[in-house]
Amino acid sequence: MSDPFVDRAKALHETLLAMEGNAAEDDLFALGYMIPQIELVLEMADYDASTVEAEDFDATYWQWLESTFMEDGMSEDDRIRIAQLWEHARANSDAS
């Protein structure tokens, strides 16, 4: 049985890696911050694979990032850029 939460995480991970490969130098920090967080979310997420939807990963990931922003003392500019890149990654993954 397929796990849509994991499948979505993998798709987004691949999208972020591709974005990193073509990124402007200014975006490397944000992408480098985002990419490893996907694995952490997968490790920490508690969900029922039989009822979860792919979009649940997106919401869980973003909530995770918001909490790490606070813990890491992330600047407002970095938060904004990460949010922009996240939306871009989501759109690109949806198109795939």
ZANU-919635 format. One record per atom (N, C-alpha, C, O): residue number from 1; x, y, z. Coordinates in nm, 2 decimals, decimal comma. Layout:
<rokes>
num:NUM&x:X&y:Y&z:Z $
...
</rokes>
This chain:
<rokes>
num:1&x:0,08&y:-0,12&z:0,00 $
num:1&x:0,00&y:0,00&z:0,00 $
num:1&x:0,09&y:0,12&z:0,00 $
num:1&x:0,18&y:0,13&z:0,08 $
num:2&x:0,06&y:0,22&z:-0,08 $
num:2&x:0,13&y:0,34&z:-0,10 $
num:2&x:0,10&y:0,43&z:0,02 $
num:2&x:-0,01&y:0,44&z:0,07 $
num:3&x:0,20&y:0,51&z:0,06 $
num:3&x:0,19&y:0,61&z:0,17 $
num:3&x:0,19&y:0,75&z:0,11 $
num:3&x:0,30&y:0,79&z:0,07 $
num:4&x:0,08&y:0,81&z:0,09 $
num:4&x:0,08&y:0,94&z:0,02 $
num:4&x:0,16&y:1,05&z:0,10 $
num:4&x:0,22&y:1,14&z:0,03 $
num:5&x:0,18&y:1,04&z:0,23 $
num:5&x:0,26&y:1,13&z:0,31 $
num:5&x:0,40&y:1,12&z:0,27 $
num:5&x:0,47&y:1,22&z:0,24 $
num:6&x:0,45&y:1,00&z:0,26 $
num:6&x:0,59&y:0,97&z:0,22 $
num:6&x:0,61&y:1,00&z:0,08 $
num:6&x:0,71&y:1,06&z:0,04 $
num:7&x:0,52&y:0,97&z:-0,01 $
num:7&x:0,53&y:0,99&z:-0,15 $
num:7&x:0,54&y:1,14&z:-0,18 $
num:7&x:0,62&y:1,19&z:-0,26 $
num:8&x:0,46&y:1,22&z:-0,11 $
num:8&x:0,47&y:1,37&z:-0,12 $
num:8&x:0,60&y:1,42&z:-0,07 $
num:8&x:0,66&y:1,51&z:-0,13 $
num:9&x:0,65&y:1,37&z:0,04 $
num:9&x:0,77&y:1,41&z:0,09 $
num:9&x:0,89&y:1,39&z:-0,01 $
num:9&x:0,97&y:1,47&z:-0,03 $
num:10&x:0,89&y:1,27&z:-0,07 $
num:10&x:0,99&y:1,23&z:-0,16 $
num:10&x:0,98&y:1,32&z:-0,29 $
num:10&x:1,09&y:1,37&z:-0,34 $
num:11&x:0,86&y:1,35&z:-0,33 $
num:11&x:0,85&y:1,44&z:-0,45 $
num:11&x:0,90&y:1,58&z:-0,42 $
num:11&x:0,97&y:1,64&z:-0,50 $
num:12&x:0,87&y:1,63&z:-0,30 $
num:12&x:0,91&y:1,76&z:-0,26 $
num:12&x:1,06&y:1,76&z:-0,24 $
num:12&x:1,13&y:1,86&z:-0,28 $
num:13&x:1,12&y:1,66&z:-0,19 $
num:13&x:1,26&y:1,65&z:-0,16 $
num:13&x:1,33&y:1,65&z:-0,30 $
num:13&x:1,43&y:1,73&z:-0,31 $
num:14&x:1,29&y:1,58&z:-0,40 $
num:14&x:1,35&y:1,58&z:-0,53 $
num:14&x:1,33&y:1,72&z:-0,59 $
num:14&x:1,43&y:1,77&z:-0,66 $
num:15&x:1,22&y:1,78&z:-0,58 $
num:15&x:1,20&y:1,92&z:-0,63 $
num:15&x:1,30&y:2,02&z:-0,57 $
num:15&x:1,36&y:2,10&z:-0,64 $
num:16&x:1,31&y:2,01&z:-0,43 $
num:16&x:1,41&y:2,10&z:-0,37 $
num:16&x:1,55&y:2,08&z:-0,41 $
num:16&x:1,63&y:2,17&z:-0,42 $
num:17&x:1,59&y:1,95&z:-0,43 $
num:17&x:1,72&y:1,92&z:-0,47 $
num:17&x:1,75&y:1,97&z:-0,61 $
num:17&x:1,85&y:2,03&z:-0,64 $
num:18&x:1,65&y:1,96&z:-0,70 $
num:18&x:1,66&y:2,02&z:-0,83 $
num:18&x:1,67&y:2,17&z:-0,83 $
num:18&x:1,75&y:2,23&z:-0,90 $
num:19&x:1,59&y:2,23&z:-0,74 $
num:19&x:1,60&y:2,38&z:-0,72 $
num:19&x:1,74&y:2,42&z:-0,67 $
num:19&x:1,80&y:2,52&z:-0,72 $
num:20&x:1,79&y:2,34&z:-0,58 $
num:20&x:1,93&y:2,37&z:-0,52 $
num:20&x:2,03&y:2,36&z:-0,63 $
num:20&x:2,13&y:2,44&z:-0,63 $
num:21&x:2,02&y:2,27&z:-0,72 $
num:21&x:2,12&y:2,25&z:-0,83 $
num:21&x:2,12&y:2,36&z:-0,93 $
num:21&x:2,22&y:2,39&z:-1,00 $
num:22&x:2,01&y:2,44&z:-0,93 $
num:22&x:2,00&y:2,55&z:-1,03 $
num:22&x:1,99&y:2,69&z:-0,95 $
num:22&x:1,95&y:2,79&z:-1,01 $
num:23&x:2,01&y:2,69&z:-0,82 $
num:23&x:1,98&y:2,81&z:-0,74 $
num:23&x:2,08&y:2,92&z:-0,75 $
num:23&x:2,20&y:2,89&z:-0,78 $
num:24&x:2,04&y:3,04&z:-0,74 $
num:24&x:2,12&y:3,15&z:-0,72 $
num:24&x:2,20&y:3,14&z:-0,59 $
num:24&x:2,14&y:3,07&z:-0,49 $
num:25&x:2,31&y:3,19&z:-0,58 $
num:25&x:2,39&y:3,18&z:-0,45 $
num:25&x:2,31&y:3,23&z:-0,33 $
num:25&x:2,33&y:3,17&z:-0,22 $
num:26&x:2,23&y:3,33&z:-0,35 $
num:26&x:2,15&y:3,38&z:-0,24 $
num:26&x:2,05&y:3,29&z:-0,18 $
num:26&x:2,00&y:3,30&z:-0,07 $
num:27&x:2,01&y:3,19&z:-0,26 $
num:27&x:1,91&y:3,09&z:-0,22 $
num:27&x:1,96&y:2,96&z:-0,16 $
num:27&x:1,89&y:2,88&z:-0,11 $
num:28&x:2,09&y:2,95&z:-0,17 $
num:28&x:2,15&y:2,82&z:-0,12 $
num:28&x:2,13&y:2,80&z:0,03 $
num:28&x:2,11&y:2,69&z:0,07 $
num:29&x:2,14&y:2,90&z:0,11 $
num:29&x:2,12&y:2,89&z:0,25 $
num:29&x:1,97&y:2,84&z:0,28 $
num:29&x:1,96&y:2,74&z:0,35 $
num:30&x:1,88&y:2,90&z:0,22 $
num:30&x:1,74&y:2,87&z:0,24 $
num:30&x:1,71&y:2,72&z:0,20 $
num:30&x:1,65&y:2,65&z:0,27 $
num:31&x:1,76&y:2,69&z:0,08 $
num:31&x:1,73&y:2,55&z:0,03 $
num:31&x:1,81&y:2,45&z:0,11 $
num:31&x:1,76&y:2,34&z:0,14 $
num:32&x:1,93&y:2,48&z:0,15 $
num:32&x:2,01&y:2,40&z:0,24 $
num:32&x:1,94&y:2,38&z:0,38 $
num:32&x:1,96&y:2,27&z:0,44 $
num:33&x:1,87&y:2,47&z:0,42 $
num:33&x:1,79&y:2,46&z:0,54 $
num:33&x:1,67&y:2,38&z:0,53 $
num:33&x:1,64&y:2,29&z:0,62 $
num:34&x:1,60&y:2,39&z:0,42 $
num:34&x:1,48&y:2,32&z:0,39 $
num:34&x:1,49&y:2,17&z:0,37 $
num:34&x:1,42&y:2,09&z:0,42 $
num:35&x:1,59&y:2,14&z:0,29 $
num:35&x:1,60&y:2,00&z:0,24 $
num:35&x:1,62&y:1,90&z:0,35 $
num:35&x:1,54&y:1,80&z:0,35 $
num:36&x:1,71&y:1,92&z:0,45 $
num:36&x:1,72&y:1,81&z:0,55 $
num:36&x:1,60&y:1,81&z:0,65 $
num:36&x:1,58&y:1,71&z:0,72 $
num:37&x:1,52&y:1,91&z:0,65 $
num:37&x:1,40&y:1,92&z:0,73 $
num:37&x:1,30&y:1,81&z:0,69 $
num:37&x:1,22&y:1,76&z:0,77 $
num:38&x:1,30&y:1,78&z:0,56 $
num:38&x:1,20&y:1,68&z:0,51 $
num:38&x:1,22&y:1,55&z:0,58 $
num:38&x:1,12&y:1,48&z:0,63 $
num:39&x:1,34&y:1,50&z:0,59 $
num:39&x:1,37&y:1,37&z:0,66 $
num:39&x:1,33&y:1,38&z:0,81 $
num:39&x:1,28&y:1,28&z:0,86 $
num:40&x:1,36&y:1,49&z:0,87 $
num:40&x:1,32&y:1,51&z:1,01 $
num:40&x:1,17&y:1,50&z:1,03 $
num:40&x:1,12&y:1,44&z:1,12 $
num:41&x:1,10&y:1,57&z:0,94 $
num:41&x:0,95&y:1,56&z:0,95 $
num:41&x:0,90&y:1,42&z:0,93 $
num:41&x:0,82&y:1,37&z:1,01 $
num:42&x:0,96&y:1,35&z:0,84 $
num:42&x:0,92&y:1,21&z:0,82 $
num:42&x:0,95&y:1,12&z:0,94 $
num:42&x:0,87&y:1,03&z:0,98 $
num:43&x:1,06&y:1,15&z:1,01 $
num:43&x:1,10&y:1,07&z:1,13 $
num:43&x:1,00&y:1,10&z:1,24 $
num:43&x:0,97&y:1,01&z:1,32 $
num:44&x:0,96&y:1,23&z:1,26 $
num:44&x:0,89&y:1,27&z:1,37 $
num:44&x:0,74&y:1,27&z:1,36 $
num:44&x:0,66&y:1,27&z:1,45 $
num:45&x:0,69&y:1,26&z:1,23 $
num:45&x:0,54&y:1,27&z:1,21 $
num:45&x:0,47&y:1,14&z:1,26 $
num:45&x:0,52&y:1,03&z:1,25 $
num:46&x:0,36&y:1,17&z:1,32 $
num:46&x:0,28&y:1,06&z:1,38 $
num:46&x:0,14&y:1,07&z:1,30 $
num:46&x:0,06&y:1,16&z:1,33 $
num:47&x:0,12&y:0,97&z:1,22 $
num:47&x:0,00&y:0,98&z:1,14 $
num:47&x:-0,05&y:0,83&z:1,10 $
num:47&x:0,03&y:0,74&z:1,12 $
num:48&x:-0,17&y:0,82&z:1,06 $
num:48&x:-0,22&y:0,69&z:1,01 $
num:48&x:-0,21&y:0,69&z:0,86 $
num:48&x:-0,28&y:0,76&z:0,79 $
num:49&x:-0,13&y:0,60&z:0,81 $
num:49&x:-0,10&y:0,59&z:0,67 $
num:49&x:-0,23&y:0,56&z:0,59 $
num:49&x:-0,24&y:0,59&z:0,47 $
num:50&x:-0,33&y:0,50&z:0,65 $
num:50&x:-0,45&y:0,46&z:0,58 $
num:50&x:-0,55&y:0,58&z:0,56 $
num:50&x:-0,64&y:0,57&z:0,48 $
num:51&x:-0,53&y:0,68&z:0,64 $
num:51&x:-0,62&y:0,80&z:0,63 $
num:51&x:-0,55&y:0,93&z:0,59 $
num:51&x:-0,62&y:1,03&z:0,56 $
num:52&x:-0,42&y:0,93&z:0,58 $
num:52&x:-0,34&y:1,05&z:0,55 $
num:52&x:-0,36&y:1,08&z:0,40 $
num:52&x:-0,37&y:0,99&z:0,31 $
num:53&x:-0,35&y:1,21&z:0,37 $
num:53&x:-0,35&y:1,26&z:0,23 $
num:53&x:-0,22&y:1,33&z:0,20 $
num:53&x:-0,15&y:1,37&z:0,29 $
num:54&x:-0,18&y:1,34&z:0,08 $
num:54&x:-0,05&y:1,40&z:0,04 $
num:54&x:-0,04&y:1,54&z:0,09 $
num:54&x:0,07&y:1,58&z:0,13 $
num:55&x:-0,15&y:1,61&z:0,09 $
num:55&x:-0,14&y:1,75&z:0,13 $
num:55&x:-0,11&y:1,76&z:0,28 $
num:55&x:-0,07&y:1,87&z:0,33 $
num:56&x:-0,14&y:1,66&z:0,36 $
num:56&x:-0,11&y:1,66&z:0,50 $
num:56&x:0,04&y:1,68&z:0,52 $
num:56&x:0,08&y:1,74&z:0,62 $
num:57&x:0,12&y:1,62&z:0,43 $
num:57&x:0,27&y:1,65&z:0,45 $
num:57&x:0,30&y:1,79&z:0,44 $
num:57&x:0,38&y:1,85&z:0,52 $
num:58&x:0,24&y:1,86&z:0,34 $
num:58&x:0,27&y:2,00&z:0,32 $
num:58&x:0,24&y:2,08&z:0,45 $
num:58&x:0,32&y:2,17&z:0,49 $
num:59&x:0,13&y:2,06&z:0,51 $
num:59&x:0,09&y:2,13&z:0,63 $
num:59&x:0,18&y:2,09&z:0,75 $
num:59&x:0,22&y:2,18&z:0,82 $
num:60&x:0,21&y:1,97&z:0,76 $
num:60&x:0,30&y:1,92&z:0,87 $
num:60&x:0,44&y:1,98&z:0,85 $
num:60&x:0,50&y:2,03&z:0,95 $
num:61&x:0,49&y:1,98&z:0,73 $
num:61&x:0,62&y:2,04&z:0,70 $
num:61&x:0,63&y:2,18&z:0,73 $
num:61&x:0,72&y:2,23&z:0,80 $
num:62&x:0,53&y:2,26&z:0,69 $
num:62&x:0,53&y:2,40&z:0,72 $
num:62&x:0,52&y:2,43&z:0,87 $
num:62&x:0,59&y:2,52&z:0,91 $
num:63&x:0,44&y:2,36&z:0,94 $
num:63&x:0,43&y:2,38&z:1,08 $
num:63&x:0,57&y:2,35&z:1,15 $
num:63&x:0,61&y:2,42&z:1,24 $
num:64&x:0,63&y:2,24&z:1,10 $
num:64&x:0,76&y:2,21&z:1,15 $
num:64&x:0,86&y:2,32&z:1,12 $
num:64&x:0,93&y:2,36&z:1,21 $
num:65&x:0,86&y:2,37&z:1,00 $
num:65&x:0,95&y:2,48&z:0,97 $
num:65&x:0,93&y:2,61&z:1,06 $
num:65&x:1,02&y:2,67&z:1,11 $
num:66&x:0,80&y:2,64&z:1,08 $
num:66&x:0,77&y:2,75&z:1,16 $
num:66&x:0,83&y:2,73&z:1,31 $
num:66&x:0,87&y:2,83&z:1,37 $
num:67&x:0,82&y:2,61&z:1,36 $
num:67&x:0,87&y:2,59&z:1,49 $
num:67&x:1,03&y:2,59&z:1,49 $
num:67&x:1,09&y:2,64&z:1,59 $
num:68&x:1,09&y:2,55&z:1,39 $
num:68&x:1,23&y:2,55&z:1,38 $
num:68&x:1,28&y:2,70&z:1,36 $
num:68&x:1,39&y:2,73&z:1,41 $
num:69&x:1,21&y:2,78&z:1,29 $
num:69&x:1,24&y:2,92&z:1,28 $
num:69&x:1,26&y:2,98&z:1,41 $
num:69&x:1,36&y:3,06&z:1,44 $
num:70&x:1,16&y:2,95&z:1,50 $
num:70&x:1,17&y:3,01&z:1,64 $
num:70&x:1,29&y:2,96&z:1,71 $
num:70&x:1,36&y:3,04&z:1,77 $
num:71&x:1,31&y:2,83&z:1,71 $
num:71&x:1,42&y:2,77&z:1,78 $
num:71&x:1,56&y:2,82&z:1,73 $
num:71&x:1,65&y:2,84&z:1,81 $
num:72&x:1,57&y:2,83&z:1,60 $
num:72&x:1,69&y:2,87&z:1,54 $
num:72&x:1,71&y:3,02&z:1,53 $
num:72&x:1,82&y:3,07&z:1,48 $
num:73&x:1,62&y:3,10&z:1,57 $
num:73&x:1,63&y:3,25&z:1,57 $
num:73&x:1,64&y:3,30&z:1,42 $
num:73&x:1,72&y:3,39&z:1,39 $
num:74&x:1,57&y:3,24&z:1,33 $
num:74&x:1,57&y:3,27&z:1,19 $
num:74&x:1,53&y:3,42&z:1,17 $
num:74&x:1,43&y:3,46&z:1,22 $
num:75&x:1,60&y:3,49&z:1,08 $
num:75&x:1,57&y:3,63&z:1,05 $
num:75&x:1,44&y:3,63&z:0,97 $
num:75&x:1,40&y:3,53&z:0,90 $
num:76&x:1,37&y:3,74&z:0,97 $
num:76&x:1,25&y:3,76&z:0,90 $
num:76&x:1,28&y:3,75&z:0,75 $
num:76&x:1,19&y:3,69&z:0,68 $
num:77&x:1,39&y:3,81&z:0,70 $
num:77&x:1,42&y:3,79&z:0,56 $
num:77&x:1,44&y:3,65&z:0,52 $
num:77&x:1,39&y:3,61&z:0,41 $
num:78&x:1,51&y:3,57&z:0,60 $
num:78&x:1,52&y:3,43&z:0,57 $
num:78&x:1,39&y:3,35&z:0,57 $
num:78&x:1,37&y:3,27&z:0,48 $
num:79&x:1,31&y:3,39&z:0,66 $
num:79&x:1,17&y:3,32&z:0,67 $
num:79&x:1,09&y:3,35&z:0,55 $
num:79&x:1,03&y:3,26&z:0,49 $
num:80&x:1,10&y:3,48&z:0,50 $
num:80&x:1,02&y:3,52&z:0,38 $
num:80&x:1,07&y:3,44&z:0,26 $
num:80&x:1,00&y:3,39&z:0,18 $
num:81&x:1,21&y:3,43&z:0,25 $
num:81&x:1,26&y:3,37&z:0,13 $
num:81&x:1,23&y:3,22&z:0,13 $
num:81&x:1,20&y:3,16&z:0,03 $
num:82&x:1,24&y:3,16&z:0,25 $
num:82&x:1,21&y:3,01&z:0,26 $
num:82&x:1,06&y:2,99&z:0,23 $
num:82&x:1,03&y:2,90&z:0,16 $
num:83&x:0,97&y:3,08&z:0,27 $
num:83&x:0,83&y:3,07&z:0,24 $
num:83&x:0,81&y:3,08&z:0,09 $
num:83&x:0,73&y:3,00&z:0,03 $
num:84&x:0,88&y:3,17&z:0,02 $
num:84&x:0,87&y:3,18&z:-0,12 $
num:84&x:0,92&y:3,06&z:-0,20 $
num:84&x:0,85&y:3,01&z:-0,29 $
num:85&x:1,03&y:3,01&z:-0,15 $
num:85&x:1,09&y:2,89&z:-0,22 $
num:85&x:1,00&y:2,77&z:-0,19 $
num:85&x:0,99&y:2,68&z:-0,28 $
num:86&x:0,94&y:2,76&z:-0,07 $
num:86&x:0,85&y:2,65&z:-0,04 $
num:86&x:0,73&y:2,65&z:-0,13 $
num:86&x:0,69&y:2,55&z:-0,19 $
num:87&x:0,67&y:2,77&z:-0,15 $
num:87&x:0,56&y:2,78&z:-0,24 $
num:87&x:0,60&y:2,74&z:-0,39 $
num:87&x:0,52&y:2,67&z:-0,46 $
num:88&x:0,71&y:2,78&z:-0,43 $
num:88&x:0,76&y:2,74&z:-0,56 $
num:88&x:0,78&y:2,59&z:-0,57 $
num:88&x:0,74&y:2,53&z:-0,67 $
num:89&x:0,84&y:2,53&z:-0,47 $
num:89&x:0,86&y:2,38&z:-0,47 $
num:89&x:0,73&y:2,31&z:-0,47 $
num:89&x:0,71&y:2,21&z:-0,54 $
num:90&x:0,63&y:2,36&z:-0,39 $
num:90&x:0,50&y:2,30&z:-0,39 $
num:90&x:0,43&y:2,30&z:-0,53 $
num:90&x:0,38&y:2,21&z:-0,58 $
num:91&x:0,44&y:2,42&z:-0,59 $
num:91&x:0,38&y:2,44&z:-0,72 $
num:91&x:0,45&y:2,35&z:-0,83 $
num:91&x:0,39&y:2,28&z:-0,91 $
num:92&x:0,58&y:2,34&z:-0,82 $
num:92&x:0,66&y:2,25&z:-0,91 $
num:92&x:0,63&y:2,11&z:-0,89 $
num:92&x:0,62&y:2,03&z:-0,98 $
num:93&x:0,61&y:2,07&z:-0,76 $
num:93&x:0,58&y:1,93&z:-0,73 $
num:93&x:0,44&y:1,89&z:-0,77 $
num:93&x:0,41&y:1,78&z:-0,82 $
num:94&x:0,35&y:1,99&z:-0,76 $
num:94&x:0,21&y:1,97&z:-0,80 $
num:94&x:0,20&y:1,95&z:-0,96 $
num:94&x:0,12&y:1,87&z:-1,01 $
num:95&x:0,29&y:2,02&z:-1,03 $
num:95&x:0,29&y:2,01&z:-1,17 $
num:95&x:0,35&y:1,88&z:-1,22 $
num:95&x:0,33&y:1,84&z:-1,34 $
num:96&x:0,43&y:1,81&z:-1,14 $
num:96&x:0,50&y:1,69&z:-1,18 $
num:96&x:0,40&y:1,57&z:-1,19 $
num:96&x:0,44&y:1,46&z:-1,23 $
</rokes>
